[in-house]
Amino acid sequence: MATEKFETSLKKLEEVVRRLEGGSLSLEDSLKAFEEGVRHAAFCSKKLDEAERRVEVLLKQKDGSFKREPFEPDDN
């Protein structure tokens, strides 16, 4: 999964959820699908955390220049 993209992994996670919700999988297949889903969820979570750390907000200063500040999410 190292070279996989976030969007690809998210789609695979959504497919796993659909298969599990379908209710037609055997117990063994359900467990395998669940394990796969956990891997994709962890990958997506890691990529989102990385993206959040990389986001910088540009704030326009009174003199017209821009100042970079780290992104701080609202806690609301």
Secondary structure, 3 states (H helix, E strand, C coil): CCCCCHHHHHHHHHHHHHHHHHCCCCHHHHHHHHHHHHHHHHHHHHHHHHHHHHCEEEEECCCCCEEEEECCCCCC
